[in-house]
Amino acid sequence: MADTSRDSAAIRAGIERARMEIEESVAALRANVSEKLDWRHLVRRHPAAVFGGAVALGVLVARWTSRSTL
């Protein structure tokens, strides 16, 4: 009978460890996704590319909105 209680205690301890590891993994994943989707982080890491993209987008919008029908 003592083996059964020790086995169930070990199983419960293993489940608790697994639960804690999953919580830590989910928290790390949430932080990573939040960082990747933050546009300010993108601008800090790649300022030239973001500036170039903004200029290209501005040129495209200007061309689309200023086309004349001559």
N, CA, C and O atoms as a Tripos MOL2 file, in Angstrom:
@<TRIPOS>MOLECULE
protein
  280   279    70     0     0
PROTEIN
NO_CHARGES

@<TRIPOS>ATOM
      1 N           0.8210   -1.1940    0.0000 N.3       1 MET1
      2 CA          0.0000    0.0000    0.0000 C.3       1 MET1
      3 C           0.8630    1.2550    0.0000 C.2       1 MET1
      4 O           0.4830    2.2710   -0.5820 O.2       1 MET1
      5 N           2.0200    1.1900    0.6480 N.am      2 ALA2
      6 CA          2.9010    2.3500    0.6960 C.3       2 ALA2
      7 C           3.4400    2.6850   -0.6910 C.2       2 ALA2
      8 O           3.6400    3.8540   -1.0210 O.2       2 ALA2
      9 N           3.6750    1.6450   -1.5080 N.am      3 ASP3
     10 CA          4.1570    1.8750   -2.8690 C.3       3 ASP3
     11 C           3.1470    2.6490   -3.6900 C.2       3 ASP3
     12 O           3.5190    3.5160   -4.4810 O.2       3 ASP3
     13 N           1.8790    2.3460   -3.5090 N.am      4 THR4
     14 CA          0.8280    3.0110   -4.2660 C.3       4 THR4
     15 C           0.7770    4.4950   -3.9400 C.2       4 THR4
     16 O           0.6270    5.3210   -4.8400 O.2       4 THR4
     17 N           0.9000    4.8460   -2.6570 N.am      5 SER5
     18 CA          0.8530    6.2610   -2.2920 C.3       5 SER5
     19 C           2.1030    6.9780   -2.7770 C.2       5 SER5
     20 O           2.0350    8.1400   -3.1760 O.2       5 SER5
     21 N           3.2410    6.2980   -2.7450 N.am      6 ARG6
     22 CA          4.4660    6.9130   -3.2430 C.3       6 ARG6
     23 C           4.3880    7.0910   -4.7550 C.2       6 ARG6
     24 O           4.8340    8.1100   -5.2830 O.2       6 ARG6
     25 N           3.8350    6.1240   -5.4430 N.am      7 ASP7
     26 CA          3.6820    6.2320   -6.8870 C.3       7 ASP7
     27 C           2.7240    7.3590   -7.2550 C.2       7 ASP7
     28 O           2.9940    8.1200   -8.1850 O.2       7 ASP7
     29 N           1.6270    7.4730   -6.5470 N.am      8 SER8
     30 CA          0.6920    8.5520   -6.8530 C.3       8 SER8
     31 C           1.2940    9.9090   -6.5130 C.2       8 SER8
     32 O           1.0260   10.8940   -7.2000 O.2       8 SER8
     33 N           2.0980    9.9680   -5.4710 N.am      9 ALA9
     34 CA          2.7640   11.2300   -5.1370 C.3       9 ALA9
     35 C           3.7730   11.5960   -6.2140 C.2       9 ALA9
     36 O           3.8930   12.7610   -6.5910 O.2       9 ALA9
     37 N           4.4920   10.6040   -6.7060 N.am     10 ALA10
     38 CA          5.4580   10.8560   -7.7780 C.3      10 ALA10
     39 C           4.7420   11.2990   -9.0470 C.2      10 ALA10
     40 O           5.2080   12.1910   -9.7550 O.2      10 ALA10
     41 N           3.6140   10.6740   -9.3250 N.am     11 ILE11
     42 CA          2.8380   11.0590  -10.5130 C.3      11 ILE11
     43 C           2.3330   12.4860  -10.3670 C.2      11 ILE11
     44 O           2.4130   13.2750  -11.3090 O.2      11 ILE11
     45 N           1.8150   12.8200   -9.1930 N.am     12 ARG12
     46 CA          1.3370   14.1900   -8.9740 C.3      12 ARG12
     47 C           2.4650   15.2060   -9.0660 C.2      12 ARG12
     48 O           2.2760   16.2970   -9.6040 O.2      12 ARG12
     49 N           3.6320   14.8570   -8.5440 N.am     13 ALA13
     50 CA          4.7840   15.7590   -8.6420 C.3      13 ALA13
     51 C           5.1940   15.9350  -10.1030 C.2      13 ALA13
     52 O           5.5440   17.0380  -10.5220 O.2      13 ALA13
     53 N           5.1520   14.8590  -10.8710 N.am     14 GLY14
     54 CA          5.4890   14.9470  -12.2970 C.3      14 GLY14
     55 C           4.4940   15.7970  -13.0590 C.2      14 GLY14
     56 O           4.8770   16.5800  -13.9280 O.2      14 GLY14
     57 N           3.2280   15.6500  -12.7410 N.am     15 ILE15
     58 CA          2.1920   16.4650  -13.3790 C.3      15 ILE15
     59 C           2.3890   17.9330  -13.0330 C.2      15 ILE15
     60 O           2.2480   18.8000  -13.8960 O.2      15 ILE15
     61 N           2.7100   18.2160  -11.7880 N.am     16 GLU16
     62 CA          2.9300   19.6070  -11.3650 C.3      16 GLU16
     63 C           4.1420   20.2050  -12.0780 C.2      16 GLU16
     64 O           4.1090   21.3600  -12.5010 O.2      16 GLU16
     65 N           5.2200   19.4110  -12.2110 N.am     17 ARG17
     66 CA          6.4050   19.8950  -12.9390 C.3      17 ARG17
     67 C           6.0530   20.1840  -14.3930 C.2      17 ARG17
     68 O           6.4610   21.2050  -14.9470 O.2      17 ARG17
     69 N           5.2970   19.2850  -15.0030 N.am     18 ALA18
     70 CA          4.9030   19.4780  -16.4020 C.3      18 ALA18
     71 C           4.0300   20.7210  -16.5510 C.2      18 ALA18
     72 O           4.1820   21.4770  -17.5110 O.2      18 ALA18
     73 N           3.1290   20.9300  -15.6150 N.am     19 ARG19
     74 CA          2.2570   22.1120  -15.6540 C.3      19 ARG19
     75 C           3.0740   23.3930  -15.5470 C.2      19 ARG19
     76 O           2.8130   24.3620  -16.2600 O.2      19 ARG19
     77 N           4.0560   23.3980  -14.6630 N.am     20 MET20
     78 CA          4.9030   24.5840  -14.5010 C.3      20 MET20
     79 C           5.7290   24.8480  -15.7640 C.2      20 MET20
     80 O           5.8830   25.9970  -16.1800 O.2      20 MET20
     81 N           6.2580   23.7840  -16.3700 N.am     21 GLU21
     82 CA          7.0360   23.9410  -17.6030 C.3      21 GLU21
     83 C           6.1560   24.4890  -18.7310 C.2      21 GLU21
     84 O           6.5970   25.3370  -19.5070 O.2      21 GLU21
     85 N           4.9290   24.0110  -18.8200 N.am     22 ILE22
     86 CA          4.0060   24.4940  -19.8460 C.3      22 ILE22
     87 C           3.6780   25.9640  -19.6150 C.2      22 ILE22
     88 O           3.6430   26.7460  -20.5650 O.2      22 ILE22
     89 N           3.4370   26.3490  -18.3650 N.am     23 GLU23
     90 CA          3.1560   27.7540  -18.0610 C.3      23 GLU23
     91 C           4.3240   28.6370  -18.4520 C.2      23 GLU23
     92 O           4.1220   29.7130  -19.0140 O.2      23 GLU23
     93 N           5.5590   28.1970  -18.1620 N.am     24 GLU24
     94 CA          6.7390   28.9780  -18.5250 C.3      24 GLU24
     95 C           6.8800   29.0830  -20.0430 C.2      24 GLU24
     96 O           7.2100   30.1480  -20.5660 O.2      24 GLU24
     97 N           6.6300   27.9800  -20.7460 N.am     25 SER25
     98 CA          6.7200   27.9930  -22.2070 C.3      25 SER25
     99 C           5.6840   28.9220  -22.8260 C.2      25 SER25
    100 O           5.9920   29.6620  -23.7600 O.2      25 SER25
    101 N           4.4750   28.8890  -22.3180 N.am     26 VAL26
    102 CA          3.4060   29.7470  -22.8420 C.3      26 VAL26
    103 C           3.7340   31.2100  -22.5740 C.2      26 VAL26
    104 O           3.5090   32.0590  -23.4370 O.2      26 VAL26
    105 N           4.2580   31.5180  -21.3990 N.am     27 ALA27
    106 CA          4.6210   32.9010  -21.0870 C.3      27 ALA27
    107 C           5.7350   33.3880  -22.0110 C.2      27 ALA27
    108 O           5.6880   34.5190  -22.4940 O.2      27 ALA27
    109 N           6.7360   32.5430  -22.2600 N.am     28 ALA28
    110 CA          7.8260   32.9210  -23.1600 C.3      28 ALA28
    111 C           7.3140   33.1020  -24.5850 C.2      28 ALA28
    112 O           7.7170   34.0370  -25.2780 O.2      28 ALA28
    113 N           6.4350   32.2180  -25.0210 N.am     29 LEU29
    114 CA          5.8660   32.3310  -26.3660 C.3      29 LEU29
    115 C           5.0480   33.6030  -26.5030 C.2      29 LEU29
    116 O           5.1430   34.3010  -27.5130 O.2      29 LEU29
    117 N           4.2470   33.9060  -25.4950 N.am     30 ARG30
    118 CA          3.4290   35.1210  -25.5220 C.3      30 ARG30
    119 C           4.3090   36.3690  -25.6110 C.2      30 ARG30
    120 O           4.0060   37.2910  -26.3690 O.2      30 ARG30
    121 N           5.3860   36.3990  -24.8470 N.am     31 ALA31
    122 CA          6.2940   37.5480  -24.8840 C.3      31 ALA31
    123 C           6.9700   37.6640  -26.2470 C.2      31 ALA31
    124 O           7.1230   38.7650  -26.7760 O.2      31 ALA31
    125 N           7.3710   36.5360  -26.8100 N.am     32 ASN32
    126 CA          8.0350   36.5440  -28.1130 C.3      32 ASN32
    127 C           7.0850   37.0160  -29.2060 C.2      32 ASN32
    128 O           7.4750   37.8290  -30.0440 O.2      32 ASN32
    129 N           5.8700   36.5340  -29.2170 N.am     33 VAL33
    130 CA          4.8890   36.9500  -30.2300 C.3      33 VAL33
    131 C           4.5690   38.4250  -30.0760 C.2      33 VAL33
    132 O           4.4610   39.1480  -31.0660 O.2      33 VAL33
    133 N           4.4180   38.8710  -28.8440 N.am     34 SER34
    134 CA          4.1250   40.2750  -28.5930 C.3      34 SER34
    135 C           5.2550   41.1580  -29.1200 C.2      34 SER34
    136 O           5.0070   42.2080  -29.7130 O.2      34 SER34
    137 N           6.4840   40.7280  -28.9010 N.am     35 GLU35
    138 CA          7.6400   41.5000  -29.3760 C.3      35 GLU35
    139 C           7.6910   41.5160  -30.8990 C.2      35 GLU35
    140 O           7.9720   42.5580  -31.4920 O.2      35 GLU35
    141 N           7.4290   40.3960  -31.5360 N.am     36 LYS36
    142 CA          7.4960   40.3170  -33.0010 C.3      36 LYS36
    143 C           6.4100   41.1580  -33.6670 C.2      36 LYS36
    144 O           6.6260   41.6740  -34.7640 O.2      36 LYS36
    145 N           5.2580   41.3050  -33.0340 N.am     37 LEU37
    146 CA          4.1630   42.0620  -33.6240 C.3      37 LEU37
    147 C           4.2050   43.5510  -33.2690 C.2      37 LEU37
    148 O           3.3670   44.3200  -33.7400 O.2      37 LEU37
    149 N           5.1510   43.9560  -32.4610 N.am     38 ASP38
    150 CA          5.2660   45.3560  -32.0530 C.3      38 ASP38
    151 C           5.9900   46.1380  -33.1480 C.2      38 ASP38
    152 O           7.1670   45.8860  -33.4070 O.2      38 ASP38
    153 N           5.3060   47.0770  -33.7920 N.am     39 TRP39
    154 CA          5.9100   47.8140  -34.9020 C.3      39 TRP39
    155 C           7.0840   48.6670  -34.4430 C.2      39 TRP39
    156 O           8.0040   48.9040  -35.2250 O.2      39 TRP39
    157 N           7.0780   49.1290  -33.2080 N.am     40 ARG40
    158 CA          8.2120   49.9340  -32.7150 C.3      40 ARG40
    159 C           9.4820   49.0980  -32.6430 C.2      40 ARG40
    160 O          10.5750   49.5910  -32.9240 O.2      40 ARG40
    161 N           9.3350   47.8390  -32.2680 N.am     41 HIS41
    162 CA         10.4890   46.9350  -32.2260 C.3      41 HIS41
    163 C          11.0400   46.7340  -33.6400 C.2      41 HIS41
    164 O          12.2540   46.7170  -33.8400 O.2      41 HIS41
    165 N          10.1540   46.5820  -34.6070 N.am     42 LEU42
    166 CA         10.5690   46.4080  -35.9970 C.3      42 LEU42
    167 C          11.3290   47.6380  -36.4960 C.2      42 LEU42
    168 O          12.3450   47.5050  -37.1790 O.2      42 LEU42
    169 N          10.8410   48.8260  -36.1590 N.am     43 VAL43
    170 CA         11.5030   50.0650  -36.5860 C.3      43 VAL43
    171 C          12.8810   50.1830  -35.9360 C.2      43 VAL43
    172 O          13.8370   50.6070  -36.5850 O.2      43 VAL43
    173 N          12.9870   49.8090  -34.6610 N.am     44 ARG44
    174 CA         14.2890   49.8780  -33.9810 C.3      44 ARG44
    175 C          15.2950   48.9150  -34.5930 C.2      44 ARG44
    176 O          16.4780   49.2370  -34.6990 O.2      44 ARG44
    177 N          14.8340   47.7360  -34.9960 N.am     45 ARG45
    178 CA         15.7600   46.7320  -35.5380 C.3      45 ARG45
    179 C          16.1120   46.9790  -37.0000 C.2      45 ARG45
    180 O          17.2320   46.6820  -37.4160 O.2      45 ARG45
    181 N          15.1840   47.5150  -37.7900 N.am     46 HIS46
    182 CA         15.3960   47.6810  -39.2370 C.3      46 HIS46
    183 C          14.9270   49.0700  -39.6880 C.2      46 HIS46
    184 O          13.9780   49.1710  -40.4650 O.2      46 HIS46
    185 N          15.5690   50.1270  -39.2190 N.am     47 PRO47
    186 CA         15.0700   51.4690  -39.5570 C.3      47 PRO47
    187 C          15.1570   51.7940  -41.0480 C.2      47 PRO47
    188 O          14.2460   52.4210  -41.5890 O.2      47 PRO47
    189 N          16.2240   51.3850  -41.7200 N.am     48 ALA48
    190 CA         16.3790   51.7050  -43.1360 C.3      48 ALA48
    191 C          15.3160   50.9830  -43.9750 C.2      48 ALA48
    192 O          14.7360   51.5760  -44.8850 O.2      48 ALA48
    193 N          15.0660   49.7310  -43.6750 N.am     49 ALA49
    194 CA         14.0700   48.9710  -44.4320 C.3      49 ALA49
    195 C          12.6720   49.5360  -44.2150 C.2      49 ALA49
    196 O          11.8820   49.6170  -45.1560 O.2      49 ALA49
    197 N          12.3670   49.9210  -42.9990 N.am     50 VAL50
    198 CA         11.0450   50.4910  -42.7160 C.3      50 VAL50
    199 C          10.8980   51.8360  -43.4250 C.2      50 VAL50
    200 O           9.8420   52.1300  -43.9860 O.2      50 VAL50
    201 N          11.9440   52.6470  -43.4030 N.am     51 PHE51
    202 CA         11.9030   53.9410  -44.0820 C.3      51 PHE51
    203 C          11.7240   53.7370  -45.5940 C.2      51 PHE51
    204 O          10.9230   54.4230  -46.2280 O.2      51 PHE51
    205 N          12.4770   52.7900  -46.1600 N.am     52 GLY52
    206 CA         12.3500   52.5040  -47.5890 C.3      52 GLY52
    207 C          10.9550   52.0200  -47.9490 C.2      52 GLY52
    208 O          10.4030   52.4140  -48.9760 O.2      52 GLY52
    209 N          10.3850   51.1680  -47.1090 N.am     53 GLY53
    210 CA          9.0240   50.6910  -47.3480 C.3      53 GLY53
    211 C           8.0050   51.8160  -47.2720 C.2      53 GLY53
    212 O           7.0610   51.8620  -48.0600 O.2      53 GLY53
    213 N           8.1980   52.7220  -46.3250 N.am     54 ALA54
    214 CA          7.2810   53.8580  -46.1970 C.3      54 ALA54
    215 C           7.3640   54.7690  -47.4180 C.2      54 ALA54
    216 O           6.3410   55.2540  -47.9010 O.2      54 ALA54
    217 N           8.5640   55.0000  -47.9130 N.am     55 VAL55
    218 CA          8.7260   55.8340  -49.1050 C.3      55 VAL55
    219 C           8.0630   55.1570  -50.3070 C.2      55 VAL55
    220 O           7.3460   55.8020  -51.0720 O.2      55 VAL55
    221 N           8.3060   53.8660  -50.4660 N.am     56 ALA56
    222 CA          7.7070   53.1400  -51.5980 C.3      56 ALA56
    223 C           6.1860   53.1700  -51.5140 C.2      56 ALA56
    224 O           5.5120   53.3850  -52.5210 O.2      56 ALA56
    225 N           5.6490   52.9580  -50.3350 N.am     57 LEU57
    226 CA          4.1980   53.0030  -50.1660 C.3      57 LEU57
    227 C           3.6630   54.4040  -50.4630 C.2      57 LEU57
    228 O           2.6080   54.5460  -51.0820 O.2      57 LEU57
    229 N           4.3790   55.4310  -50.0280 N.am     58 GLY58
    230 CA          3.9570   56.8040  -50.3190 C.3      58 GLY58
    231 C           3.9400   57.0960  -51.8100 C.2      58 GLY58
    232 O           3.0220   57.7470  -52.3100 O.2      58 GLY58
    233 N           4.9550   56.6160  -52.5220 N.am     59 VAL59
    234 CA          5.0090   56.8220  -53.9760 C.3      59 VAL59
    235 C           3.8360   56.1060  -54.6540 C.2      59 VAL59
    236 O           3.1940   56.6630  -55.5450 O.2      59 VAL59
    237 N           3.5620   54.8740  -54.2300 N.am     60 LEU60
    238 CA          2.4410   54.1420  -54.8300 C.3      60 LEU60
    239 C           1.1050   54.8210  -54.5720 C.2      60 LEU60
    240 O           0.2840   54.9320  -55.4830 O.2      60 LEU60
    241 N           0.8780   55.2700  -53.3650 N.am     61 VAL61
    242 CA         -0.3730   55.9470  -53.0420 C.3      61 VAL61
    243 C          -0.4860   57.2440  -53.8310 C.2      61 VAL61
    244 O          -1.5660   57.5790  -54.3190 O.2      61 VAL61
    245 N           0.6060   57.9710  -53.9590 N.am     62 ALA62
    246 CA          0.5920   59.2200  -54.7270 C.3      62 ALA62
    247 C           0.2670   58.9550  -56.1960 C.2      62 ALA62
    248 O          -0.4850   59.7110  -56.8100 O.2      62 ALA62
    249 N           0.8240   57.9000  -56.7540 N.am     63 ARG63
    250 CA          0.5490   57.5840  -58.1620 C.3      63 ARG63
    251 C          -0.9050   57.1620  -58.3520 C.2      63 ARG63
    252 O          -1.5420   57.5510  -59.3310 O.2      63 ARG63
    253 N          -1.4350   56.3640  -57.4160 N.am     64 TRP64
    254 CA         -2.8230   55.9090  -57.5470 C.3      64 TRP64
    255 C          -3.8120   57.0460  -57.4240 C.2      64 TRP64
    256 O          -4.8400   57.0510  -58.1020 O.2      64 TRP64
    257 N          -3.5180   58.0060  -56.5710 N.am     65 THR65
    258 CA         -4.4780   59.0740  -56.3110 C.3      65 THR65
    259 C          -4.3210   60.2600  -57.2420 C.2      65 THR65
    260 O          -5.2050   61.1160  -57.2880 O.2      65 THR65
    261 N          -3.2310   60.3420  -57.9830 N.am     66 SER66
    262 CA         -3.0300   61.5200  -58.8390 C.3      66 SER66
    263 C          -3.0730   61.1900  -60.3140 C.2      66 SER66
    264 O          -2.6510   62.0090  -61.1300 O.2      66 SER66
    265 N          -3.5580   60.0460  -60.6800 N.am     67 ARG67
    266 CA         -3.6410   59.7030  -62.0990 C.3      67 ARG67
    267 C          -4.7290   60.5420  -62.7660 C.2      67 ARG67
    268 O          -5.8550   60.6530  -62.2810 O.2      67 ARG67
    269 N          -4.3500   61.1150  -63.8770 N.am     68 SER68
    270 CA         -5.3350   61.9150  -64.6080 C.3      68 SER68
    271 C          -5.9200   61.0780  -65.7360 C.2      68 SER68
    272 O          -5.2810   60.1320  -66.1940 O.2      68 SER68
    273 N          -7.0760   61.3960  -66.1720 N.am     69 THR69
    274 CA         -7.7570   60.6490  -67.2330 C.3      69 THR69
    275 C          -7.7260   61.4580  -68.5200 C.2      69 THR69
    276 O          -8.7700   61.8340  -69.0530 O.2      69 THR69
    277 N          -6.5400   61.7190  -69.0080 N.am     70 LEU70
    278 CA         -6.3920   62.4900  -70.2470 C.3      70 LEU70
    279 C          -6.6270   61.6580  -71.4530 C.2      70 LEU70
    280 O          -6.5400   62.1580  -72.5740 O.2      70 LEU70
@<TRIPOS>BOND
     1     1     2 1
     2     2     3 1
     3     3     4 2
     4     3     5 am
     5     5     6 1
     6     6     7 1
     7     7     8 2
     8     7     9 am
     9     9    10 1
    10    10    11 1
    11    11    12 2
    12    11    13 am
    13    13    14 1
    14    14    15 1
    15    15    16 2
    16    15    17 am
    17    17    18 1
    18    18    19 1
    19    19    20 2
    20    19    21 am
    21    21    22 1
    22    22    23 1
    23    23    24 2
    24    23    25 am
    25    25    26 1
    26    26    27 1
    27    27    28 2
    28    27    29 am
    29    29    30 1
    30    30    31 1
    31    31    32 2
    32    31    33 am
    33    33    34 1
    34    34    35 1
    35    35    36 2
    36    35    37 am
    37    37    38 1
    38    38    39 1
    39    39    40 2
    40    39    41 am
    41    41    42 1
    42    42    43 1
    43    43    44 2
    44    43    45 am
    45    45    46 1
    46    46    47 1
    47    47    48 2
    48    47    49 am
    49    49    50 1
    50    50    51 1
    51    51    52 2
    52    51    53 am
    53    53    54 1
    54    54    55 1
    55    55    56 2
    56    55    57 am
    57    57    58 1
    58    58    59 1
    59    59    60 2
    60    59    61 am
    61    61    62 1
    62    62    63 1
    63    63    64 2
    64    63    65 am
    65    65    66 1
    66    66    67 1
    67    67    68 2
    68    67    69 am
    69    69    70 1
    70    70    71 1
    71    71    72 2
    72    71    73 am
    73    73    74 1
    74    74    75 1
    75    75    76 2
    76    75    77 am
    77    77    78 1
    78    78    79 1
    79    79    80 2
    80    79    81 am
    81    81    82 1
    82    82    83 1
    83    83    84 2
    84    83    85 am
    85    85    86 1
    86    86    87 1
    87    87    88 2
    88    87    89 am
    89    89    90 1
    90    90    91 1
    91    91    92 2
    92    91    93 am
    93    93    94 1
    94    94    95 1
    95    95    96 2
    96    95    97 am
    97    97    98 1
    98    98    99 1
    99    99   100 2
   100    99   101 am
   101   101   102 1
   102   102   103 1
   103   103   104 2
   104   103   105 am
   105   105   106 1
   106   106   107 1
   107   107   108 2
   108   107   109 am
   109   109   110 1
   110   110   111 1
   111   111   112 2
   112   111   113 am
   113   113   114 1
   114   114   115 1
   115   115   116 2
   116   115   117 am
   117   117   118 1
   118   118   119 1
   119   119   120 2
   120   119   121 am
   121   121   122 1
   122   122   123 1
   123   123   124 2
   124   123   125 am
   125   125   126 1
   126   126   127 1
   127   127   128 2
   128   127   129 am
   129   129   130 1
   130   130   131 1
   131   131   132 2
   132   131   133 am
   133   133   134 1
   134   134   135 1
   135   135   136 2
   136   135   137 am
   137   137   138 1
   138   138   139 1
   139   139   140 2
   140   139   141 am
   141   141   142 1
   142   142   143 1
   143   143   144 2
   144   143   145 am
   145   145   146 1
   146   146   147 1
   147   147   148 2
   148   147   149 am
   149   149   150 1
   150   150   151 1
   151   151   152 2
   152   151   153 am
   153   153   154 1
   154   154   155 1
   155   155   156 2
   156   155   157 am
   157   157   158 1
   158   158   159 1
   159   159   160 2
   160   159   161 am
   161   161   162 1
   162   162   163 1
   163   163   164 2
   164   163   165 am
   165   165   166 1
   166   166   167 1
   167   167   168 2
   168   167   169 am
   169   169   170 1
   170   170   171 1
   171   171   172 2
   172   171   173 am
   173   173   174 1
   174   174   175 1
   175   175   176 2
   176   175   177 am
   177   177   178 1
   178   178   179 1
   179   179   180 2
   180   179   181 am
   181   181   182 1
   182   182   183 1
   183   183   184 2
   184   183   185 am
   185   185   186 1
   186   186   187 1
   187   187   188 2
   188   187   189 am
   189   189   190 1
   190   190   191 1
   191   191   192 2
   192   191   193 am
   193   193   194 1
   194   194   195 1
   195   195   196 2
   196   195   197 am
   197   197   198 1
   198   198   199 1
   199   199   200 2
   200   199   201 am
   201   201   202 1
   202   202   203 1
   203   203   204 2
   204   203   205 am
   205   205   206 1
   206   206   207 1
   207   207   208 2
   208   207   209 am
   209   209   210 1
   210   210   211 1
   211   211   212 2
   212   211   213 am
   213   213   214 1
   214   214   215 1
   215   215   216 2
   216   215   217 am
   217   217   218 1
   218   218   219 1
   219   219   220 2
   220   219   221 am
   221   221   222 1
   222   222   223 1
   223   223   224 2
   224   223   225 am
   225   225   226 1
   226   226   227 1
   227   227   228 2
   228   227   229 am
   229   229   230 1
   230   230   231 1
   231   231   232 2
   232   231   233 am
   233   233   234 1
   234   234   235 1
   235   235   236 2
   236   235   237 am
   237   237   238 1
   238   238   239 1
   239   239   240 2
   240   239   241 am
   241   241   242 1
   242   242   243 1
   243   243   244 2
   244   243   245 am
   245   245   246 1
   246   246   247 1
   247   247   248 2
   248   247   249 am
   249   249   250 1
   250   250   251 1
   251   251   252 2
   252   251   253 am
   253   253   254 1
   254   254   255 1
   255   255   256 2
   256   255   257 am
   257   257   258 1
   258   258   259 1
   259   259   260 2
   260   259   261 am
   261   261   262 1
   262   262   263 1
   263   263   264 2
   264   263   265 am
   265   265   266 1
   266   266   267 1
   267   267   268 2
   268   267   269 am
   269   269   270 1
   270   270   271 1
   271   271   272 2
   272   271   273 am
   273   273   274 1
   274   274   275 1
   275   275   276 2
   276   275   277 am
   277   277   278 1
   278   278   279 1
   279   279   280 2
@<TRIPOS>SUBSTRUCTURE
     1 MET1         2 RESIDUE 1 A MET
     2 ALA2         6 RESIDUE 1 A ALA
     3 ASP3        10 RESIDUE 1 A ASP
     4 THR4        14 RESIDUE 1 A THR
     5 SER5        18 RESIDUE 1 A SER
     6 ARG6        22 RESIDUE 1 A ARG
     7 ASP7        26 RESIDUE 1 A ASP
     8 SER8        30 RESIDUE 1 A SER
     9 ALA9        34 RESIDUE 1 A ALA
    10 ALA10       38 RESIDUE 1 A ALA
    11 ILE11       42 RESIDUE 1 A ILE
    12 ARG12       46 RESIDUE 1 A ARG
    13 ALA13       50 RESIDUE 1 A ALA
    14 GLY14       54 RESIDUE 1 A GLY
    15 ILE15       58 RESIDUE 1 A ILE
    16 GLU16       62 RESIDUE 1 A GLU
    17 ARG17       66 RESIDUE 1 A ARG
    18 ALA18       70 RESIDUE 1 A ALA
    19 ARG19       74 RESIDUE 1 A ARG
    20 MET20       78 RESIDUE 1 A MET
    21 GLU21       82 RESIDUE 1 A GLU
    22 ILE22       86 RESIDUE 1 A ILE
    23 GLU23       90 RESIDUE 1 A GLU
    24 GLU24       94 RESIDUE 1 A GLU
    25 SER25       98 RESIDUE 1 A SER
    26 VAL26      102 RESIDUE 1 A VAL
    27 ALA27      106 RESIDUE 1 A ALA
    28 ALA28      110 RESIDUE 1 A ALA
    29 LEU29      114 RESIDUE 1 A LEU
    30 ARG30      118 RESIDUE 1 A ARG
    31 ALA31      122 RESIDUE 1 A ALA
    32 ASN32      126 RESIDUE 1 A ASN
    33 VAL33      130 RESIDUE 1 A VAL
    34 SER34      134 RESIDUE 1 A SER
    35 GLU35      138 RESIDUE 1 A GLU
    36 LYS36      142 RESIDUE 1 A LYS
    37 LEU37      146 RESIDUE 1 A LEU
    38 ASP38      150 RESIDUE 1 A ASP
    39 TRP39      154 RESIDUE 1 A TRP
    40 ARG40      158 RESIDUE 1 A ARG
    41 HIS41      162 RESIDUE 1 A HIS
    42 LEU42      166 RESIDUE 1 A LEU
    43 VAL43      170 RESIDUE 1 A VAL
    44 ARG44      174 RESIDUE 1 A ARG
    45 ARG45      178 RESIDUE 1 A ARG
    46 HIS46      182 RESIDUE 1 A HIS
    47 PRO47      186 RESIDUE 1 A PRO
    48 ALA48      190 RESIDUE 1 A ALA
    49 ALA49      194 RESIDUE 1 A ALA
    50 VAL50      198 RESIDUE 1 A VAL
    51 PHE51      202 RESIDUE 1 A PHE
    52 GLY52      206 RESIDUE 1 A GLY
    53 GLY53      210 RESIDUE 1 A GLY
    54 ALA54      214 RESIDUE 1 A ALA
    55 VAL55      218 RESIDUE 1 A VAL
    56 ALA56      222 RESIDUE 1 A ALA
    57 LEU57      226 RESIDUE 1 A LEU
    58 GLY58      230 RESIDUE 1 A GLY
    59 VAL59      234 RESIDUE 1 A VAL
    60 LEU60      238 RESIDUE 1 A LEU
    61 VAL61      242 RESIDUE 1 A VAL
    62 ALA62      246 RESIDUE 1 A ALA
    63 ARG63      250 RESIDUE 1 A ARG
    64 TRP64      254 RESIDUE 1 A TRP
    65 THR65      258 RESIDUE 1 A THR
    66 SER66      262 RESIDUE 1 A SER
    67 ARG67      266 RESIDUE 1 A ARG
    68 SER68      270 RESIDUE 1 A SER
    69 THR69      274 RESIDUE 1 A THR
    70 LEU70      278 RESIDUE 1 A LEU
